[in-house]
Amino acid sequence: MKILEIREVTLPISSSIRNAYIDFSKMTLSLVAVMTDVIRDGKPVVGYGFNSNGRYGQGNLMRERFIPRVLAADPASLMNGAGDNLDPHKIWDCMYTNEKPGGHGERSVAIGTIDMAVWDAVAKIANKPLFQHLADEYGNGQPNRKVFVYAAGGYYYPGQDHGKLKDEMRSYLDRGYTVVKKKIGGASLDEDLRRIDSILSVLQDGQRLCVDANGRFDLDTAIAYAKALSQYDLFWYEEPGDPLDFELQAALRSYYKNPMATGENLFSMQDARNLIRYGGMRPDRDWLQFDCALSYGLVEYLRTLDMLHEHGWSPSRCIPHGGHQMSLNIAAGLGLGGNESYPDLFQPFGGFPDGVKVENSYITMPDLVGIGFEGKADLYSQMHKLSD
């Protein structure tokens, strides 16, 4: 059993939208195929992966460092102890060989993307959905088939007005979501509050709004928004300041009593640990958004979950960023609190397998082997081109 080849292609996911910090007019991602010599149902097993939006493709790093290390390794050194599957932890160690600690940046995205494809292959070799494989290996064997999801949107874009913003949110509600999100910080505080009021005017009982500043604010601005947002019953106030400014995050707990969320731009267990140690996050109400596809993959995410447990946090307080099926499987298999969803954006990489419906902001995981990419026709057509 061995990995025969790892292929990568950089693809555009550009659009005219922007948040408070960046626009997506030139956004790309890396799509990876891990090709093995294992045959299932008469076909070679291929695992697929891609990185989340917001960090661009990482093809050069993969081709120069991480892919060659895996392909140069003794295949036996990458197998599990039983010799009947690949071992993602050993493959991760191989990729990280000769890498210094710290400075996690872009290499965490490159490794995380390959890691996703490895886990897809591992679950396919085991002939299980990844969520079931994770529940068997790291849980009690009983996954949570129903996963909470919320609709991420409310970006700024040319020509947007309050009517279009309300129509966008209505479209998410009509598709079964009860929690929606909009961006803040890309306009004045007064205008952002008017936009929030517009969205709240279309929400019904039991429907909630999140807001996301994408790390834009200094402390004074973050506090000003916190005071203004306190008048609303928001689902959360997300990433007000720079993701590594733990002092700012900690200070906000004195000004904002309702739930806050952050973590999508922390790319290692060590950085996540510093957030928990110094960021003032409250395990009874706040949310953690670490995204495995950007932070060295599931191997590192398992370390992060162990760290959270040591600090008294439940995995149910984790709702990952990224809107991809990998995190859906982790949520179902390891008991996370849910997953982000992009109903319309970053297609075909966002969304769920065909036929999966959102009901009261929950989806039910289908019985698809691996991560389940093959169940989403428009996505799998891109993946098949890479592996064919």
Secondary structure, 3 states (H helix, E strand, C coil): CCEEEEEEEEEECCCCCECCCCECCCCEEEEEEEEEEEEECCEEEEEEEECCCCCCCCHHHHHHHHHHHHHHCCHHHHECCCCCCECHHHHHHHHCCCCCCCCCHHHHHHHHHHHHHHHHHHHHHHCCEHHHHHHHHHCCCCCCCEEEEEEECCCECCCCCHHHHHHHHHHHHHCCCCEEEEECCCCCHHHHHHHHHHHHCCCCCCCEEEEECCCCECHHHHHHHHHHHCCCCCCEEECCECCCCHHHHHHHCCCCCCCEEECCCCCCHHHHHHHHHHCCCCCCCCEECCCCCCCCCHHHHHHHHHHHHHCCCCHHHECCCCCCHHHHHHHHHHCCCCEEECCCCCCCCCCCCCCCCCECCEEECCCCCECCHHHCHHHHHHHHHHHC
